[in-house]
Amino acid sequence: MITINNVTKKYGKTKANNDLTFTVGDGEIAILLGPNGAGKSTIIKCICGLLRFKGAIEINGAPCRSLEAKRQLGYIPELPALYDMLTIEEHLEFIARAYGLADWEAKADALIERFELDDKRKKLGKELSKGMQQKVSICCALLFEPKVIIFDEPMVGLDPHAIKELKLIFSELRDQGVSLLISTHMIDSVEDYWDVAHIMMDGEIRATRRPEELTETDESLEALFFSITEGEA
Ligand SMILES: Nc1ncnc2c1ncn2[C@@H]1O[C@H](COP(=O)(O)OP(=O)(O)OP(=O)(O)O)[C@@H](O)[C@H]1O
């Protein structure tokens, strides 16, 4: 579970996040939607303990900057950050050693195959395309089986097979009770699998909806998004 309480983050005079409060429950998929500059990446970086902020964020009850929180948190950034001189296999081994995993090899092989990286496993990070790097970044985050996973624009750069697999993985993780927070500005890419959607604008959450609420009011997420971000339905 992710608990975000009254989080404010300023860059100079810019309030990138203004008093944000929300939670992502166990086995819940939450999406953060918002136009460029809405503050999505900022709250994600705060949750990951990468920025200082006002307020409180807990990962399953542990302060987000603590080691206990970091052990339970997987983060797939918008831009993959691989090591140039490690192969795909070595990236996974590095994660396994860093997290002290036992018997991780079969899981690593399954992830490599699932993302069609089998014939690339000896390639170096610097030799991989952007989409392949994104896939490796996802494999690394999934290998240590975190209880909370944050994806920043996960579909960007992925091919259709990887998008299909990733959506399946989202629902498998939900079934396992993992809390998922997914940030995107591509509404089409998330239409079919979320449990709660938060629409952000100017550092604030302007609307929160569950799918059943949209059905009740016959509202589409896209129309709601534009009514908030452009001021019209
Ligand atoms: N390092 C920084 N220094 C100064 N201002 C920043 C910094 N990072 C972000 N900002 C500002 O904070 C605000 C929120 O930016 P943020 O990157 O969180 O938005 P975003 O919703 O992730 O946008 P995008 O969809 O374009 O990635 C913007 O006004 C941005 O200019």
The ligand as a Tripos MOL2 file, in Angstrom:
@<TRIPOS>MOLECULE
LIG
   31    33     1     0     0
SMALL
NO_CHARGES

@<TRIPOS>ATOM
      1 N1         14.1100   19.7000  -11.6910 N.pl3     1 LIG1
      2 C1         13.1920   20.6630  -11.8200 C.ar      1 LIG1
      3 N2         13.4820   21.9420  -11.6070 N.ar      1 LIG1
      4 C2         12.5570   22.9180  -11.7060 C.ar      1 LIG1
      5 N3         11.2610   22.7020  -12.0390 N.ar      1 LIG1
      6 C3         10.9140   21.4320  -12.2810 C.ar      1 LIG1
      7 C4         11.8400   20.3350  -12.1930 C.ar      1 LIG1
      8 N4         11.1880   19.1960  -12.4970 N.ar      1 LIG1
      9 C5          9.9130   19.5480  -12.7560 C.ar      1 LIG1
     10 N5          9.7440   20.8830  -12.6280 N.ar      1 LIG1
     11 C6          8.4840   21.6230  -12.8110 C.3       1 LIG1
     12 O1          7.5070   21.0240  -11.9760 O.3       1 LIG1
     13 C7          6.2560   20.9590  -12.6530 C.3       1 LIG1
     14 C8          5.7750   19.4950  -12.7060 C.3       1 LIG1
     15 O2          6.6760   18.7470  -13.5400 O.3       1 LIG1
     16 P1          6.5860   17.1480  -13.6890 P.3       1 LIG1
     17 O3          7.8340   16.7040  -14.3860 O.co2     1 LIG1
     18 O4          6.2850   16.5690  -12.3620 O.co2     1 LIG1
     19 O5          5.3090   17.0020  -14.6390 O.3       1 LIG1
     20 P2          4.7450   15.7230  -15.4040 P.3       1 LIG1
     21 O6          3.2800   15.6960  -15.1110 O.co2     1 LIG1
     22 O7          5.5210   14.5200  -15.0590 O.co2     1 LIG1
     23 O8          4.9730   16.1210  -16.9270 O.3       1 LIG1
     24 P3          5.3080   15.2070  -18.2340 P.3       1 LIG1
     25 O9          4.0040   14.5420  -18.6130 O.co2     1 LIG1
     26 O10         5.7300   16.2450  -19.2340 O.co2     1 LIG1
     27 O11         6.4040   14.2450  -17.8770 O.co2     1 LIG1
     28 C9          6.4560   21.6120  -14.0100 C.3       1 LIG1
     29 O12         6.0520   22.9560  -13.9190 O.3       1 LIG1
     30 C10         7.9550   21.5150  -14.2230 C.3       1 LIG1
     31 O13         8.4110   22.5780  -15.0290 O.3       1 LIG1
@<TRIPOS>BOND
     1     1     2 1
     2     2     3 ar
     3     2     7 ar
     4     3     4 ar
     5     4     5 ar
     6     5     6 ar
     7     6     7 ar
     8     6    10 ar
     9     7     8 ar
    10     8     9 ar
    11     9    10 ar
    12    10    11 1
    13    11    12 1
    14    11    30 1
    15    12    13 1
    16    13    14 1
    17    13    28 1
    18    14    15 1
    19    15    16 1
    20    16    17 2
    21    16    18 1
    22    16    19 1
    23    19    20 1
    24    20    21 2
    25    20    22 1
    26    20    23 1
    27    23    24 1
    28    24    25 2
    29    24    26 1
    30    24    27 1
    31    28    29 1
    32    28    30 1
    33    30    31 1
@<TRIPOS>SUBSTRUCTURE
     1 LIG1         1 GROUP 0 **** ****
